[in-house]
Amino acid sequence: MSEILQLTVTGMTCGGCENAVRRTLLKTTGVEAVEASHAESTVNVTFDDSRVTPAVLKEKIEGLGYEVMP
């Protein structure tokens, strides 16, 4: 079943940052769509909750050097 995870992500400063987050998350099994905005410090991920967890998605973003706010 698809869910949408809305995250506040700090550290993104440009379109390149948005693209890095999109590319990384879209390579993750279970991720269906990603919208990232550096101006709003947001990342919205549509994913299949039977294939990937929110914790994994947060780890992928943090692995790029960005901070996911609680």
CHARMM-style PDB file with segment names, atoms N, HN, CA, C and O in Angstrom:
ATOM      1  N   MET     1       0.836  -1.181   0.000  1.00  0.00      PROA
ATOM      2  CA  MET     1       0.000   0.000   0.000  1.00  0.00      PROA
ATOM      3  C   MET     1       0.883   1.247   0.000  1.00  0.00      PROA
ATOM      4  O   MET     1       1.860   1.321   0.745  1.00  0.00      PROA
ATOM      5  N   SER     2       0.545   2.201  -0.815  1.00  0.00      PROA
ATOM      6  HN  SER     2      -0.249   2.141  -1.420  1.00  0.00      PROA
ATOM      7  CA  SER     2       1.349   3.424  -0.922  1.00  0.00      PROA
ATOM      8  C   SER     2       1.039   4.395   0.209  1.00  0.00      PROA
ATOM      9  O   SER     2      -0.111   4.582   0.606  1.00  0.00      PROA
ATOM     10  N   GLU     3       2.096   4.999   0.707  1.00  0.00      PROA
ATOM     11  HN  GLU     3       3.031   4.847   0.385  1.00  0.00      PROA
ATOM     12  CA  GLU     3       1.983   6.039   1.717  1.00  0.00      PROA
ATOM     13  C   GLU     3       2.824   7.224   1.271  1.00  0.00      PROA
ATOM     14  O   GLU     3       3.720   7.089   0.438  1.00  0.00      PROA
ATOM     15  N   ILE     4       2.522   8.393   1.839  1.00  0.00      PROA
ATOM     16  HN  ILE     4       1.794   8.503   2.515  1.00  0.00      PROA
ATOM     17  CA  ILE     4       3.326   9.584   1.571  1.00  0.00      PROA
ATOM     18  C   ILE     4       3.976  10.016   2.873  1.00  0.00      PROA
ATOM     19  O   ILE     4       3.302  10.236   3.879  1.00  0.00      PROA
ATOM     20  N   LEU     5       5.299  10.134   2.836  1.00  0.00      PROA
ATOM     21  HN  LEU     5       5.847   9.956   2.019  1.00  0.00      PROA
ATOM     22  CA  LEU     5       6.069  10.583   3.986  1.00  0.00      PROA
ATOM     23  C   LEU     5       6.507  12.015   3.716  1.00  0.00      PROA
ATOM     24  O   LEU     5       7.161  12.291   2.710  1.00  0.00      PROA
ATOM     25  N   GLN     6       6.145  12.927   4.619  1.00  0.00      PROA
ATOM     26  HN  GLN     6       5.614  12.702   5.436  1.00  0.00      PROA
ATOM     27  CA  GLN     6       6.523  14.328   4.482  1.00  0.00      PROA
ATOM     28  C   GLN     6       7.618  14.622   5.499  1.00  0.00      PROA
ATOM     29  O   GLN     6       7.424  14.471   6.705  1.00  0.00      PROA
ATOM     30  N   LEU     7       8.778  15.048   4.988  1.00  0.00      PROA
ATOM     31  HN  LEU     7       8.935  15.171   4.008  1.00  0.00      PROA
ATOM     32  CA  LEU     7       9.935  15.287   5.849  1.00  0.00      PROA
ATOM     33  C   LEU     7      10.415  16.728   5.733  1.00  0.00      PROA
ATOM     34  O   LEU     7      10.334  17.342   4.669  1.00  0.00      PROA
ATOM     35  N   THR     8      10.915  17.253   6.840  1.00  0.00      PROA
ATOM     36  HN  THR     8      10.981  16.755   7.705  1.00  0.00      PROA
ATOM     37  CA  THR     8      11.614  18.533   6.828  1.00  0.00      PROA
ATOM     38  C   THR     8      13.097  18.198   6.796  1.00  0.00      PROA
ATOM     39  O   THR     8      13.613  17.518   7.684  1.00  0.00      PROA
ATOM     40  N   VAL     9      13.777  18.685   5.761  1.00  0.00      PROA
ATOM     41  HN  VAL     9      13.359  19.237   5.040  1.00  0.00      PROA
ATOM     42  CA  VAL     9      15.183  18.353   5.545  1.00  0.00      PROA
ATOM     43  C   VAL     9      15.982  19.650   5.440  1.00  0.00      PROA
ATOM     44  O   VAL     9      15.700  20.495   4.590  1.00  0.00      PROA
ATOM     45  N   THR    10      16.977  19.800   6.307  1.00  0.00      PROA
ATOM     46  HN  THR    10      17.206  19.114   6.998  1.00  0.00      PROA
ATOM     47  CA  THR    10      17.814  20.992   6.257  1.00  0.00      PROA
ATOM     48  C   THR    10      19.148  20.655   5.595  1.00  0.00      PROA
ATOM     49  O   THR    10      19.604  19.512   5.607  1.00  0.00      PROA
ATOM     50  N   GLY    11      19.752  21.683   5.022  1.00  0.00      PROA
ATOM     51  HN  GLY    11      19.382  22.612   5.012  1.00  0.00      PROA
ATOM     52  CA  GLY    11      21.055  21.518   4.387  1.00  0.00      PROA
ATOM     53  C   GLY    11      20.995  21.539   2.872  1.00  0.00      PROA
ATOM     54  O   GLY    11      22.028  21.681   2.216  1.00  0.00      PROA
ATOM     55  N   MET    12      19.798  21.399   2.300  1.00  0.00      PROA
ATOM     56  HN  MET    12      18.959  21.284   2.832  1.00  0.00      PROA
ATOM     57  CA  MET    12      19.683  21.497   0.837  1.00  0.00      PROA
ATOM     58  C   MET    12      19.734  22.980   0.471  1.00  0.00      PROA
ATOM     59  O   MET    12      18.992  23.789   1.029  1.00  0.00      PROA
ATOM     60  N   THR    13      20.619  23.332  -0.476  1.00  0.00      PROA
ATOM     61  HN  THR    13      21.221  22.675  -0.929  1.00  0.00      PROA
ATOM     62  CA  THR    13      20.791  24.745  -0.805  1.00  0.00      PROA
ATOM     63  C   THR    13      20.507  25.094  -2.264  1.00  0.00      PROA
ATOM     64  O   THR    13      20.502  26.268  -2.633  1.00  0.00      PROA
ATOM     65  N   CYS    14      20.270  24.071  -3.096  1.00  0.00      PROA
ATOM     66  HN  CYS    14      20.275  23.117  -2.796  1.00  0.00      PROA
ATOM     67  CA  CYS    14      20.092  24.366  -4.521  1.00  0.00      PROA
ATOM     68  C   CYS    14      19.360  23.212  -5.216  1.00  0.00      PROA
ATOM     69  O   CYS    14      19.042  22.195  -4.599  1.00  0.00      PROA
ATOM     70  N   GLY    15      19.108  23.393  -6.489  1.00  0.00      PROA
ATOM     71  HN  GLY    15      19.367  24.218  -6.991  1.00  0.00      PROA
ATOM     72  CA  GLY    15      18.460  22.355  -7.281  1.00  0.00      PROA
ATOM     73  C   GLY    15      19.291  21.084  -7.362  1.00  0.00      PROA
ATOM     74  O   GLY    15      18.741  19.988  -7.471  1.00  0.00      PROA
ATOM     75  N   GLY    16      20.604  21.221  -7.310  1.00  0.00      PROA
ATOM     76  HN  GLY    16      21.050  22.112  -7.221  1.00  0.00      PROA
ATOM     77  CA  GLY    16      21.474  20.047  -7.329  1.00  0.00      PROA
ATOM     78  C   GLY    16      21.249  19.174  -6.096  1.00  0.00      PROA
ATOM     79  O   GLY    16      21.277  17.946  -6.175  1.00  0.00      PROA
ATOM     80  N   CYS    17      21.028  19.820  -4.971  1.00  0.00      PROA
ATOM     81  HN  CYS    17      21.005  20.818  -4.907  1.00  0.00      PROA
ATOM     82  CA  CYS    17      20.737  19.083  -3.736  1.00  0.00      PROA
ATOM     83  C   CYS    17      19.418  18.323  -3.889  1.00  0.00      PROA
ATOM     84  O   CYS    17      19.316  17.154  -3.517  1.00  0.00      PROA
ATOM     85  N   GLU    18      18.422  18.997  -4.435  1.00  0.00      PROA
ATOM     86  HN  GLU    18      18.505  19.947  -4.737  1.00  0.00      PROA
ATOM     87  CA  GLU    18      17.120  18.353  -4.659  1.00  0.00      PROA
ATOM     88  C   GLU    18      17.287  17.131  -5.559  1.00  0.00      PROA
ATOM     89  O   GLU    18      16.727  16.070  -5.286  1.00  0.00      PROA
ATOM     90  N   ASN    19      18.058  17.288  -6.627  1.00  0.00      PROA
ATOM     91  HN  ASN    19      18.512  18.151  -6.849  1.00  0.00      PROA
ATOM     92  CA  ASN    19      18.272  16.177  -7.566  1.00  0.00      PROA
ATOM     93  C   ASN    19      19.006  15.017  -6.908  1.00  0.00      PROA
ATOM     94  O   ASN    19      18.691  13.856  -7.171  1.00  0.00      PROA
ATOM     95  N   ALA    20      19.978  15.317  -6.057  1.00  0.00      PROA
ATOM     96  HN  ALA    20      20.234  16.259  -5.843  1.00  0.00      PROA
ATOM     97  CA  ALA    20      20.715  14.252  -5.365  1.00  0.00      PROA
ATOM     98  C   ALA    20      19.764  13.440  -4.482  1.00  0.00      PROA
ATOM     99  O   ALA    20      19.833  12.212  -4.454  1.00  0.00      PROA
ATOM    100  N   VAL    21      18.884  14.128  -3.766  1.00  0.00      PROA
ATOM    101  HN  VAL    21      18.828  15.126  -3.788  1.00  0.00      PROA
ATOM    102  CA  VAL    21      17.917  13.441  -2.906  1.00  0.00      PROA
ATOM    103  C   VAL    21      16.966  12.609  -3.762  1.00  0.00      PROA
ATOM    104  O   VAL    21      16.700  11.448  -3.453  1.00  0.00      PROA
ATOM    105  N   ARG    22      16.456  13.205  -4.837  1.00  0.00      PROA
ATOM    106  HN  ARG    22      16.672  14.148  -5.089  1.00  0.00      PROA
ATOM    107  CA  ARG    22      15.532  12.474  -5.724  1.00  0.00      PROA
ATOM    108  C   ARG    22      16.183  11.215  -6.283  1.00  0.00      PROA
ATOM    109  O   ARG    22      15.619  10.124  -6.197  1.00  0.00      PROA
ATOM    110  N   ARG    23      17.378  11.373  -6.856  1.00  0.00      PROA
ATOM    111  HN  ARG    23      17.837  12.259  -6.926  1.00  0.00      PROA
ATOM    112  CA  ARG    23      18.071  10.230  -7.470  1.00  0.00      PROA
ATOM    113  C   ARG    23      18.306   9.114  -6.464  1.00  0.00      PROA
ATOM    114  O   ARG    23      18.050   7.945  -6.753  1.00  0.00      PROA
ATOM    115  N   THR    24      18.789   9.473  -5.295  1.00  0.00      PROA
ATOM    116  HN  THR    24      18.997  10.423  -5.060  1.00  0.00      PROA
ATOM    117  CA  THR    24      19.091   8.468  -4.272  1.00  0.00      PROA
ATOM    118  C   THR    24      17.836   7.732  -3.829  1.00  0.00      PROA
ATOM    119  O   THR    24      17.837   6.504  -3.742  1.00  0.00      PROA
ATOM    120  N   LEU    25      16.775   8.463  -3.552  1.00  0.00      PROA
ATOM    121  HN  LEU    25      16.775   9.460  -3.622  1.00  0.00      PROA
ATOM    122  CA  LEU    25      15.560   7.811  -3.069  1.00  0.00      PROA
ATOM    123  C   LEU    25      14.879   6.995  -4.160  1.00  0.00      PROA
ATOM    124  O   LEU    25      14.327   5.931  -3.879  1.00  0.00      PROA
ATOM    125  N   LEU    26      14.909   7.477  -5.395  1.00  0.00      PROA
ATOM    126  HN  LEU    26      15.357   8.341  -5.623  1.00  0.00      PROA
ATOM    127  CA  LEU    26      14.253   6.733  -6.480  1.00  0.00      PROA
ATOM    128  C   LEU    26      14.967   5.417  -6.788  1.00  0.00      PROA
ATOM    129  O   LEU    26      14.371   4.525  -7.392  1.00  0.00      PROA
ATOM    130  N   LYS    27      16.230   5.278  -6.384  1.00  0.00      PROA
ATOM    131  HN  LYS    27      16.714   6.002  -5.893  1.00  0.00      PROA
ATOM    132  CA  LYS    27      16.956   4.017  -6.556  1.00  0.00      PROA
ATOM    133  C   LYS    27      16.601   3.007  -5.464  1.00  0.00      PROA
ATOM    134  O   LYS    27      16.990   1.841  -5.536  1.00  0.00      PROA
ATOM    135  N   THR    28      15.861   3.464  -4.457  1.00  0.00      PROA
ATOM    136  HN  THR    28      15.545   4.410  -4.398  1.00  0.00      PROA
ATOM    137  CA  THR    28      15.511   2.617  -3.315  1.00  0.00      PROA
ATOM    138  C   THR    28      14.265   1.804  -3.650  1.00  0.00      PROA
ATOM    139  O   THR    28      13.246   2.353  -4.070  1.00  0.00      PROA
ATOM    140  N   THR    29      14.359   0.495  -3.460  1.00  0.00      PROA
ATOM    141  HN  THR    29      15.186   0.049  -3.119  1.00  0.00      PROA
ATOM    142  CA  THR    29      13.230  -0.386  -3.729  1.00  0.00      PROA
ATOM    143  C   THR    29      12.026   0.043  -2.900  1.00  0.00      PROA
ATOM    144  O   THR    29      12.124   0.222  -1.686  1.00  0.00      PROA
ATOM    145  N   GLY    30      10.890   0.205  -3.570  1.00  0.00      PROA
ATOM    146  HN  GLY    30      10.810   0.059  -4.556  1.00  0.00      PROA
ATOM    147  CA  GLY    30       9.657   0.575  -2.889  1.00  0.00      PROA
ATOM    148  C   GLY    30       9.297   2.043  -3.023  1.00  0.00      PROA
ATOM    149  O   GLY    30       8.158   2.427  -2.756  1.00  0.00      PROA
ATOM    150  N   VAL    31      10.261   2.876  -3.436  1.00  0.00      PROA
ATOM    151  HN  VAL    31      11.187   2.564  -3.652  1.00  0.00      PROA
ATOM    152  CA  VAL    31       9.978   4.302  -3.605  1.00  0.00      PROA
ATOM    153  C   VAL    31       9.339   4.518  -4.979  1.00  0.00      PROA
ATOM    154  O   VAL    31       9.857   4.068  -6.001  1.00  0.00      PROA
ATOM    155  N   GLU    32       8.203   5.218  -4.975  1.00  0.00      PROA
ATOM    156  HN  GLU    32       7.783   5.584  -4.145  1.00  0.00      PROA
ATOM    157  CA  GLU    32       7.452   5.434  -6.210  1.00  0.00      PROA
ATOM    158  C   GLU    32       7.624   6.843  -6.767  1.00  0.00      PROA
ATOM    159  O   GLU    32       7.649   7.028  -7.984  1.00  0.00      PROA
ATOM    160  N   ALA    33       7.744   7.842  -5.886  1.00  0.00      PROA
ATOM    161  HN  ALA    33       7.723   7.692  -4.898  1.00  0.00      PROA
ATOM    162  CA  ALA    33       7.885   9.228  -6.339  1.00  0.00      PROA
ATOM    163  C   ALA    33       8.542  10.048  -5.235  1.00  0.00      PROA
ATOM    164  O   ALA    33       8.417   9.743  -4.049  1.00  0.00      PROA
ATOM    165  N   VAL    34       9.252  11.106  -5.662  1.00  0.00      PROA
ATOM    166  HN  VAL    34       9.354  11.353  -6.626  1.00  0.00      PROA
ATOM    167  CA  VAL    34       9.930  11.988  -4.710  1.00  0.00      PROA
ATOM    168  C   VAL    34       9.768  13.427  -5.188  1.00  0.00      PROA
ATOM    169  O   VAL    34       9.974  13.728  -6.363  1.00  0.00      PROA
ATOM    170  N   GLU    35       9.398  14.303  -4.271  1.00  0.00      PROA
ATOM    171  HN  GLU    35       9.230  14.058  -3.316  1.00  0.00      PROA
ATOM    172  CA  GLU    35       9.381  15.741  -4.523  1.00  0.00      PROA
ATOM    173  C   GLU    35      10.267  16.381  -3.467  1.00  0.00      PROA
ATOM    174  O   GLU    35      10.068  16.171  -2.271  1.00  0.00      PROA
ATOM    175  N   ALA    36      11.247  17.162  -3.912  1.00  0.00      PROA
ATOM    176  HN  ALA    36      11.408  17.333  -4.885  1.00  0.00      PROA
ATOM    177  CA  ALA    36      12.155  17.829  -2.974  1.00  0.00      PROA
ATOM    178  C   ALA    36      12.198  19.318  -3.294  1.00  0.00      PROA
ATOM    179  O   ALA    36      12.214  19.715  -4.459  1.00  0.00      PROA
ATOM    180  N   SER    37      12.218  20.141  -2.239  1.00  0.00      PROA
ATOM    181  HN  SER    37      12.205  19.819  -1.292  1.00  0.00      PROA
ATOM    182  CA  SER    37      12.299  21.589  -2.406  1.00  0.00      PROA
ATOM    183  C   SER    37      13.309  22.158  -1.420  1.00  0.00      PROA
ATOM    184  O   SER    37      13.109  22.099  -0.207  1.00  0.00      PROA
ATOM    185  N   HSD    38      14.401  22.714  -1.955  1.00  0.00      PROA
ATOM    186  HN  HSD    38      14.563  22.762  -2.940  1.00  0.00      PROA
ATOM    187  CA  HSD    38      15.378  23.331  -1.059  1.00  0.00      PROA
ATOM    188  C   HSD    38      14.835  24.622  -0.468  1.00  0.00      PROA
ATOM    189  O   HSD    38      15.176  24.973   0.661  1.00  0.00      PROA
ATOM    190  N   ALA    39      13.998  25.333  -1.209  1.00  0.00      PROA
ATOM    191  HN  ALA    39      13.721  25.047  -2.126  1.00  0.00      PROA
ATOM    192  CA  ALA    39      13.434  26.597  -0.738  1.00  0.00      PROA
ATOM    193  C   ALA    39      12.517  26.391   0.464  1.00  0.00      PROA
ATOM    194  O   ALA    39      12.466  27.225   1.368  1.00  0.00      PROA
ATOM    195  N   GLU    40      11.796  25.278   0.465  1.00  0.00      PROA
ATOM    196  HN  GLU    40      11.837  24.601  -0.270  1.00  0.00      PROA
ATOM    197  CA  GLU    40      10.865  24.982   1.557  1.00  0.00      PROA
ATOM    198  C   GLU    40      11.438  23.984   2.565  1.00  0.00      PROA
ATOM    199  O   GLU    40      10.803  23.690   3.578  1.00  0.00      PROA
ATOM    200  N   SER    41      12.629  23.468   2.289  1.00  0.00      PROA
ATOM    201  HN  SER    41      13.144  23.707   1.466  1.00  0.00      PROA
ATOM    202  CA  SER    41      13.274  22.453   3.145  1.00  0.00      PROA
ATOM    203  C   SER    41      12.375  21.234   3.351  1.00  0.00      PROA
ATOM    204  O   SER    41      12.249  20.716   4.461  1.00  0.00      PROA
ATOM    205  N   THR    42      11.752  20.788   2.257  1.00  0.00      PROA
ATOM    206  HN  THR    42      11.854  21.208   1.355  1.00  0.00      PROA
ATOM    207  CA  THR    42      10.851  19.640   2.363  1.00  0.00      PROA
ATOM    208  C   THR    42      11.207  18.552   1.355  1.00  0.00      PROA
ATOM    209  O   THR    42      11.727  18.818   0.271  1.00  0.00      PROA
ATOM    210  N   VAL    43      10.910  17.327   1.751  1.00  0.00      PROA
ATOM    211  HN  VAL    43      10.488  17.111   2.632  1.00  0.00      PROA
ATOM    212  CA  VAL    43      11.004  16.174   0.866  1.00  0.00      PROA
ATOM    213  C   VAL    43       9.753  15.341   1.109  1.00  0.00      PROA
ATOM    214  O   VAL    43       9.481  14.939   2.240  1.00  0.00      PROA
ATOM    215  N   ASN    44       8.993  15.082   0.049  1.00  0.00      PROA
ATOM    216  HN  ASN    44       9.214  15.409  -0.869  1.00  0.00      PROA
ATOM    217  CA  ASN    44       7.811  14.236   0.116  1.00  0.00      PROA
ATOM    218  C   ASN    44       8.096  12.972  -0.682  1.00  0.00      PROA
ATOM    219  O   ASN    44       8.477  13.031  -1.851  1.00  0.00      PROA
ATOM    220  N   VAL    45       7.906  11.832  -0.036  1.00  0.00      PROA
ATOM    221  HN  VAL    45       7.596  11.784   0.914  1.00  0.00      PROA
ATOM    222  CA  VAL    45       8.222  10.552  -0.655  1.00  0.00      PROA
ATOM    223  C   VAL    45       6.965   9.685  -0.683  1.00  0.00      PROA
ATOM    224  O   VAL    45       6.345   9.443   0.353  1.00  0.00      PROA
ATOM    225  N   THR    46       6.597   9.225  -1.866  1.00  0.00      PROA
ATOM    226  HN  THR    46       7.100   9.422  -2.708  1.00  0.00      PROA
ATOM    227  CA  THR    46       5.519   8.247  -2.001  1.00  0.00      PROA
ATOM    228  C   THR    46       6.194   6.888  -2.091  1.00  0.00      PROA
ATOM    229  O   THR    46       7.047   6.662  -2.949  1.00  0.00      PROA
ATOM    230  N   PHE    47       5.802   5.977  -1.189  1.00  0.00      PROA
ATOM    231  HN  PHE    47       5.110   6.160  -0.491  1.00  0.00      PROA
ATOM    232  CA  PHE    47       6.492   4.692  -1.120  1.00  0.00      PROA
ATOM    233  C   PHE    47       5.528   3.574  -0.746  1.00  0.00      PROA
ATOM    234  O   PHE    47       4.442   3.808  -0.215  1.00  0.00      PROA
ATOM    235  N   ASP    48       5.962   2.356  -1.039  1.00  0.00      PROA
ATOM    236  HN  ASP    48       6.845   2.167  -1.470  1.00  0.00      PROA
ATOM    237  CA  ASP    48       5.212   1.150  -0.695  1.00  0.00      PROA
ATOM    238  C   ASP    48       5.693   0.702   0.683  1.00  0.00      PROA
ATOM    239  O   ASP    48       6.830   0.254   0.830  1.00  0.00      PROA
ATOM    240  N   ASP    49       4.834   0.822   1.687  1.00  0.00      PROA
ATOM    241  HN  ASP    49       3.910   1.186   1.568  1.00  0.00      PROA
ATOM    242  CA  ASP    49       5.258   0.532   3.057  1.00  0.00      PROA
ATOM    243  C   ASP    49       5.509  -0.946   3.330  1.00  0.00      PROA
ATOM    244  O   ASP    49       5.989  -1.306   4.404  1.00  0.00      PROA
ATOM    245  N   SER    50       5.188  -1.800   2.367  1.00  0.00      PROA
ATOM    246  HN  SER    50       4.798  -1.508   1.494  1.00  0.00      PROA
ATOM    247  CA  SER    50       5.513  -3.219   2.530  1.00  0.00      PROA
ATOM    248  C   SER    50       6.914  -3.534   2.001  1.00  0.00      PROA
ATOM    249  O   SER    50       7.412  -4.644   2.185  1.00  0.00      PROA
ATOM    250  N   ARG    51       7.551  -2.554   1.341  1.00  0.00      PROA
ATOM    251  HN  ARG    51       7.145  -1.652   1.191  1.00  0.00      PROA
ATOM    252  CA  ARG    51       8.866  -2.782   0.743  1.00  0.00      PROA
ATOM    253  C   ARG    51       9.982  -1.934   1.344  1.00  0.00      PROA
ATOM    254  O   ARG    51      11.156  -2.283   1.225  1.00  0.00      PROA
ATOM    255  N   VAL    52       9.625  -0.818   1.990  1.00  0.00      PROA
ATOM    256  HN  VAL    52       8.671  -0.535   2.087  1.00  0.00      PROA
ATOM    257  CA  VAL    52      10.637   0.064   2.572  1.00  0.00      PROA
ATOM    258  C   VAL    52      10.011   0.815   3.750  1.00  0.00      PROA
ATOM    259  O   VAL    52       8.815   1.104   3.751  1.00  0.00      PROA
ATOM    260  N   THR    53      10.842   1.125   4.752  1.00  0.00      PROA
ATOM    261  HN  THR    53      11.814   0.889   4.751  1.00  0.00      PROA
ATOM    262  CA  THR    53      10.342   1.824   5.935  1.00  0.00      PROA
ATOM    263  C   THR    53      10.771   3.292   5.924  1.00  0.00      PROA
ATOM    264  O   THR    53      11.750   3.650   5.269  1.00  0.00      PROA
ATOM    265  N   PRO    54      10.039   4.139   6.650  1.00  0.00      PROA
ATOM    266  CA  PRO    54      10.451   5.538   6.761  1.00  0.00      PROA
ATOM    267  C   PRO    54      11.870   5.687   7.328  1.00  0.00      PROA
ATOM    268  O   PRO    54      12.599   6.599   6.937  1.00  0.00      PROA
ATOM    269  N   ALA    55      12.257   4.807   8.234  1.00  0.00      PROA
ATOM    270  HN  ALA    55      11.664   4.066   8.552  1.00  0.00      PROA
ATOM    271  CA  ALA    55      13.608   4.880   8.818  1.00  0.00      PROA
ATOM    272  C   ALA    55      14.679   4.712   7.747  1.00  0.00      PROA
ATOM    273  O   ALA    55      15.700   5.400   7.782  1.00  0.00      PROA
ATOM    274  N   VAL    56      14.461   3.813   6.804  1.00  0.00      PROA
ATOM    275  HN  VAL    56      13.632   3.254   6.776  1.00  0.00      PROA
ATOM    276  CA  VAL    56      15.422   3.600   5.715  1.00  0.00      PROA
ATOM    277  C   VAL    56      15.497   4.848   4.840  1.00  0.00      PROA
ATOM    278  O   VAL    56      16.586   5.253   4.434  1.00  0.00      PROA
ATOM    279  N   LEU    57      14.361   5.457   4.550  1.00  0.00      PROA
ATOM    280  HN  LEU    57      13.476   5.128   4.881  1.00  0.00      PROA
ATOM    281  CA  LEU    57      14.334   6.657   3.715  1.00  0.00      PROA
ATOM    282  C   LEU    57      15.097   7.796   4.396  1.00  0.00      PROA
ATOM    283  O   LEU    57      15.860   8.510   3.746  1.00  0.00      PROA
ATOM    284  N   LYS    58      14.891   7.963   5.689  1.00  0.00      PROA
ATOM    285  HN  LYS    58      14.271   7.383   6.217  1.00  0.00      PROA
ATOM    286  CA  LYS    58      15.611   8.993   6.437  1.00  0.00      PROA
ATOM    287  C   LYS    58      17.111   8.729   6.414  1.00  0.00      PROA
ATOM    288  O   LYS    58      17.903   9.656   6.244  1.00  0.00      PROA
ATOM    289  N   GLU    59      17.504   7.474   6.585  1.00  0.00      PROA
ATOM    290  HN  GLU    59      16.861   6.721   6.724  1.00  0.00      PROA
ATOM    291  CA  GLU    59      18.936   7.116   6.557  1.00  0.00      PROA
ATOM    292  C   GLU    59      19.563   7.454   5.211  1.00  0.00      PROA
ATOM    293  O   GLU    59      20.697   7.928   5.155  1.00  0.00      PROA
ATOM    294  N   LYS    60      18.832   7.212   4.128  1.00  0.00      PROA
ATOM    295  HN  LYS    60      17.911   6.827   4.173  1.00  0.00      PROA
ATOM    296  CA  LYS    60      19.353   7.511   2.782  1.00  0.00      PROA
ATOM    297  C   LYS    60      19.611   9.010   2.637  1.00  0.00      PROA
ATOM    298  O   LYS    60      20.641   9.414   2.097  1.00  0.00      PROA
ATOM    299  N   ILE    61      18.679   9.836   3.118  1.00  0.00      PROA
ATOM    300  HN  ILE    61      17.843   9.508   3.557  1.00  0.00      PROA
ATOM    301  CA  ILE    61      18.831  11.294   3.023  1.00  0.00      PROA
ATOM    302  C   ILE    61      19.996  11.758   3.896  1.00  0.00      PROA
ATOM    303  O   ILE    61      20.816  12.569   3.467  1.00  0.00      PROA
ATOM    304  N   GLU    62      20.062  11.241   5.116  1.00  0.00      PROA
ATOM    305  HN  GLU    62      19.396  10.582   5.464  1.00  0.00      PROA
ATOM    306  CA  GLU    62      21.146  11.626   6.020  1.00  0.00      PROA
ATOM    307  C   GLU    62      22.495  11.159   5.487  1.00  0.00      PROA
ATOM    308  O   GLU    62      23.518  11.792   5.748  1.00  0.00      PROA
ATOM    309  N   GLY    63      22.504  10.060   4.745  1.00  0.00      PROA
ATOM    310  HN  GLY    63      21.673   9.546   4.533  1.00  0.00      PROA
ATOM    311  CA  GLY    63      23.740   9.578   4.145  1.00  0.00      PROA
ATOM    312  C   GLY    63      24.306  10.524   3.101  1.00  0.00      PROA
ATOM    313  O   GLY    63      25.489  10.454   2.767  1.00  0.00      PROA
ATOM    314  N   LEU    64      23.460  11.408   2.586  1.00  0.00      PROA
ATOM    315  HN  LEU    64      22.500  11.465   2.857  1.00  0.00      PROA
ATOM    316  CA  LEU    64      23.899  12.416   1.620  1.00  0.00      PROA
ATOM    317  C   LEU    64      24.450  13.657   2.322  1.00  0.00      PROA
ATOM    318  O   LEU    64      24.993  14.550   1.672  1.00  0.00      PROA
ATOM    319  N   GLY    65      24.312  13.712   3.651  1.00  0.00      PROA
ATOM    320  HN  GLY    65      23.871  12.986   4.179  1.00  0.00      PROA
ATOM    321  CA  GLY    65      24.825  14.850   4.404  1.00  0.00      PROA
ATOM    322  C   GLY    65      23.774  15.864   4.811  1.00  0.00      PROA
ATOM    323  O   GLY    65      24.115  16.926   5.329  1.00  0.00      PROA
ATOM    324  N   TYR    66      22.516  15.563   4.590  1.00  0.00      PROA
ATOM    325  HN  TYR    66      22.239  14.700   4.168  1.00  0.00      PROA
ATOM    326  CA  TYR    66      21.431  16.459   4.983  1.00  0.00      PROA
ATOM    327  C   TYR    66      20.849  15.990   6.307  1.00  0.00      PROA
ATOM    328  O   TYR    66      20.995  14.827   6.682  1.00  0.00      PROA
ATOM    329  N   GLU    67      20.190  16.901   7.014  1.00  0.00      PROA
ATOM    330  HN  GLU    67      20.071  17.846   6.710  1.00  0.00      PROA
ATOM    331  CA  GLU    67      19.610  16.556   8.305  1.00  0.00      PROA
ATOM    332  C   GLU    67      18.099  16.456   8.188  1.00  0.00      PROA
ATOM    333  O   GLU    67      17.439  17.376   7.703  1.00  0.00      PROA
ATOM    334  N   VAL    68      17.560  15.335   8.635  1.00  0.00      PROA
ATOM    335  HN  VAL    68      18.096  14.588   9.030  1.00  0.00      PROA
ATOM    336  CA  VAL    68      16.116  15.141   8.660  1.00  0.00      PROA
ATOM    337  C   VAL    68      15.638  15.548  10.049  1.00  0.00      PROA
ATOM    338  O   VAL    68      16.061  14.970  11.050  1.00  0.00      PROA
ATOM    339  N   MET    69      14.768  16.529  10.106  1.00  0.00      PROA
ATOM    340  HN  MET    69      14.424  16.998   9.292  1.00  0.00      PROA
ATOM    341  CA  MET    69      14.278  17.042  11.389  1.00  0.00      PROA
ATOM    342  C   MET    69      13.215  16.103  11.944  1.00  0.00      PROA
ATOM    343  O   MET    69      12.479  15.475  11.182  1.00  0.00      PROA
ATOM    344  N   PRO    70      13.132  16.005  13.286  1.00  0.00      PROA
ATOM    345  CA  PRO    70      12.119  15.121  13.896  1.00  0.00      PROA
ATOM    346  C   PRO    70      10.702  15.616  13.648  1.00  0.00      PROA
ATOM    347  OT1 PRO    70       9.742  14.988  14.093  1.00  0.00      PROA
TER     348      PRO     70
END
